[in-house]
Amino acid sequence: MSEKTGVMVCGHGSRDEGAVREFARVAEGLRKLMPDTPVEYGYLEFATPIIRDGLDKLRERGVTRILAVPGMLFAAGHVKNDIPSVLNTYAAKHEGVTIELGKDLGIDPKMIRAAGARIQQALDGAGDGAPLHETMLVVVGRGASDPDANGNVTKVMRLLWEGFGFGWGETVYSGVTFPLVEPGLEHAAKLGFRRIIVFPYFLFTGILVQRIYDHTDAVAERHPGIEFIKAPYLNDHPLVIETFKQRAGQILTGDTAMNCGACKYRTQVLGFEDQVGLAQESHHHHVEGIGTGHAHDHDHSHEHGHSHDHGHHPYPHADHPLGPKTLK
């Protein structure tokens, strides 16, 4: 029997129904780019279909080789641990099916161009208020307990800063690490720039994106002499969907190696030395398939400052004065 190949997009999931709809649109966009290949999607937690459901659909369509693509910007714990655990468990239970995991979207020229388009969109909407050299860029990352992933957000910021020619650039985070949005923007306000563009480097909407904008408004109110511009997040920009397609194709060519040179699970990263060699396993089974909206009122902000431990290794700077707690 000839091998039939399909693509599985593995998302994190969200309690925000808008984020779930946006993720589904990306999967639909990928189907249009790959019309001859079955494409399904699923989530680790907080939404349906779960990843296992998507894998089942591919098998039902006769797929025997599954190219799994992480629907995430960077490789932190979800990509390095949780998704592989779910995929490996599934593959072990279904003989005759091979599942190969691709790499995260990562730092890619297409992703930078998509981010640049969102920032330009904000600049165009704001009009002529200040030249670029008197404008500061603040990129907001989600924040992870993996410094390698956090460092990638800073690199994205630098590429955008230098690409546009802004006067200055900074990186802040919505949770887990530091600095958080509000102290970061307060610091930015002291630097003397006439304009500050706040760009959430997020794929989809959700409570954190709204809180980023709310915190921006709060800081802007305290600094009326500075124009704060809120840029839109990435969403289903065509170049984002193109990157997903490329990641699936790279599995076929064997180009799936993630940048693990500074991964806290692989080498002794400053401050995270005790996490080398930790077992790679998923900690999402207790929330797998739980829906969005009012169906789930369990307060679980995951590795973004949650108060109960379900297996994640503690973050070494959890009491840092500039963070790291999930935005409120």
Buried (B, 14 or more C-beta within 10 A) or exposed (E): EEEBBBBBBBBBBBBBBBBBEBBBBBBEBBBEBBEEBBBBBBBBBBBBBBBBBBBBBBBEEEBBBBBBBBBBBBBBBBBBBBBBBBBBBBBEEBEEBEBBBBBBBBBBEBBBBBBBBBBEEBBEEBEEEBEBEBBBBBBBBBBBBBBBBBBBBBEBBBBBBEBBEBBBBBBBBBBBBBBBBBBBBBBBBEEEBBBBBBBBBBBBBBBBBBBBBEBBEEBBEEBEEBBBBBBBBBBBBEBBBBBBBBBBBBBEEEEBEBBEEBBBBBEEBEEBEEBEEBEEBBBBBEBBBBBBEEEBEEEBBBBBBBEEEEBBBEBBBEEBEBBBBBBE
